[in-house]
Amino acid sequence: MMPLTMAKPGDAVTIRKITGRDEVRQHLAELGFVVGETITVVSVLGGNLILQVKESRIALDQTLAMRILVA
């Protein structure tokens, strides 16, 4: 497993674990970041990531992206 921030643009990865407080995990789940979901890194701008989750594109800052562990 690795943090989502290590994925490169174009990579499709599967979420394996989400760390952090309950509020953080709940917020990410509401955005579609749940264990087992496959997401694609669209681009990286200044450490922030733009991600394709299902049919939506979502931007995450580096702090939140570090909490998502992928394989």
C-alpha positions in Angstrom: 0.0 0.0 0.0 1.0 3.6 -0.6 -0.5 7.0 0.0 -2.6 8.4 -2.9 -0.1 11.2 -3.3 2.5 8.8 -4.7 0.2 7.9 -7.7 1.0 9.5 -11.0 -1.5 11.1 -13.5 -3.2 8.4 -15.5 -2.8 5.8 -12.7 -6.0 3.8 -11.8 -5.7 2.7 -8.2 -8.0 0.9 -5.7 -8.6 2.4 -2.2 -7.4 -0.1 0.5 -7.6 2.0 3.7 -8.6 5.5 4.8 -6.9 6.8 7.9 -7.8 9.8 10.2 -10.5 10.9 12.5 -14.1 9.7 12.0 -15.1 13.1 10.7 -12.4 13.0 8.0 -13.3 9.5 7.0 -17.0 10.4 6.8 -16.3 13.4 4.7 -14.2 11.4 2.2 -16.9 8.7 2.1 -19.5 11.3 1.2 -17.3 12.4 -1.7 -17.1 8.7 -2.9 -13.8 7.7 -1.4 -14.6 4.3 0.1 -12.6 1.1 0.5 -12.7 -1.0 -2.6 -13.5 1.9 -5.0 -11.2 2.4 -8.0 -10.2 6.0 -8.7 -8.1 7.5 -11.4 -5.5 10.3 -11.0 -6.3 13.0 -13.6 -3.6 15.5 -12.7 -1.4 16.8 -10.0 -1.1 20.6 -9.5 1.2 21.9 -6.8 0.8 18.7 -4.7 -3.0 18.8 -5.0 -4.7 16.0 -6.9 -7.6 16.0 -9.3 -9.3 12.6 -9.2 -11.9 10.8 -11.2 -14.3 9.0 -8.8 -17.1 7.2 -10.6 -18.5 9.9 -12.9 -17.2 12.9 -10.9 -13.9 14.8 -10.8 -12.9 15.8 -7.4 -9.9 17.9 -6.2 -8.2 16.9 -3.0 -5.4 18.8 -1.2 -2.2 16.9 -0.3 -3.2 16.5 3.4 -6.4 14.7 2.6 -4.8 12.6 -0.2 -2.1 11.4 2.3 -4.9 9.8 4.4 -6.0 7.6 1.5 -3.9 4.4 1.1 -4.1 2.7 -2.3 -2.8 -0.3 -4.1 
